[in-house]
Amino acid sequence: MNDTTAVREKLSADFHQVMDDIDALMRATTDQAEGEAKVLRSRIRERLDAARDQIGHASEEVLVRGKRAARATDEYVHTHPWQAIGAAAAVGLALGVLIGRR
């Protein structure tokens, strides 16, 4: 597993933990809610559920797009190896110049 995957999984786990904590807090305050607080609690519950769904769909979409980009890059590098080497060298040179300016 590379560093990007580890960071992404850690961020996702942290986000889910925060969502679970909010859910637990809302459950703990159920008996104390009255009037407008109940309406607000219901609205928060709906938004929390919607956010969970959106995060799930977004993470699936990112995974699909990432795999698609990796396949396209792999195909390009195999069909145009010298151009890929030249592009990598140019990026490396540009980064070297930028880092050297510090």
Backbone hydrogen bonds, N-H to C=O, Kabsch-Sander energy under -0.5 kcal/mol:
donor,donor_aa,acceptor,acceptor_aa,energy
6,A,2,N,-2.0
7,V,3,D,-2.6
8,R,4,T,-2.6
9,E,5,T,-2.6
10,K,6,A,-2.2
11,L,7,V,-2.7
12,S,8,R,-2.5
13,A,9,E,-2.5
14,D,10,K,-2.6
15,F,11,L,-2.5
16,H,12,S,-2.5
17,Q,13,A,-2.1
18,V,14,D,-2.3
19,M,15,F,-2.5
20,D,16,H,-2.4
21,D,17,Q,-2.4
22,I,18,V,-2.5
23,D,19,M,-2.3
24,A,20,D,-2.6
25,L,21,D,-2.5
26,M,22,I,-2.4
27,R,23,D,-2.2
28,A,24,A,-2.4
29,T,25,L,-1.5
30,T,27,R,-1.1
33,A,29,T,-0.8
33,A,30,T,-0.9
37,A,34,E,-2.0
38,K,35,G,-0.7
39,V,35,G,-1.3
40,L,36,E,-2.8
41,R,37,A,-2.6
42,S,38,K,-2.3
43,R,39,V,-2.3
44,I,40,L,-2.6
45,R,41,R,-2.3
46,E,42,S,-2.2
47,R,43,R,-2.4
48,L,44,I,-2.7
49,D,45,R,-2.4
50,A,46,E,-2.4
51,A,47,R,-2.6
52,R,48,L,-2.2
53,D,49,D,-2.1
54,Q,50,A,-2.6
55,I,51,A,-2.6
56,G,52,R,-2.2
57,H,53,D,-2.5
58,A,54,Q,-2.9
59,S,55,I,-2.5
60,E,56,G,-1.7
61,E,57,H,-2.4
62,V,58,A,-2.7
63,L,59,S,-2.0
64,V,60,E,-2.3
65,R,61,E,-2.8
66,G,62,V,-2.6
67,K,63,L,-2.2
68,R,64,V,-2.3
69,A,65,R,-2.6
70,A,66,G,-2.4
71,R,67,K,-2.3
72,A,68,R,-2.3
73,T,69,A,-2.6
74,D,70,A,-2.4
75,E,71,R,-2.6
76,Y,72,A,-2.4
77,V,73,T,-2.7
78,H,74,D,-2.0
79,T,75,E,-2.1
80,H,76,Y,-2.7
84,A,80,H,-1.9
85,I,81,P,-2.2
86,G,82,W,-2.4
87,A,83,Q,-2.6
88,A,84,A,-2.4
89,A,85,I,-2.4
90,A,86,G,-2.4
91,V,87,A,-2.5
92,G,88,A,-2.5
93,L,89,A,-2.6
94,A,90,A,-2.6
95,L,91,V,-2.6
96,G,92,G,-2.4
97,V,93,L,-2.4
98,L,94,A,-2.4
99,I,95,L,-2.8
100,G,96,G,-2.3
101,R,97,V,-1.1
102,R,99,I,-1.1
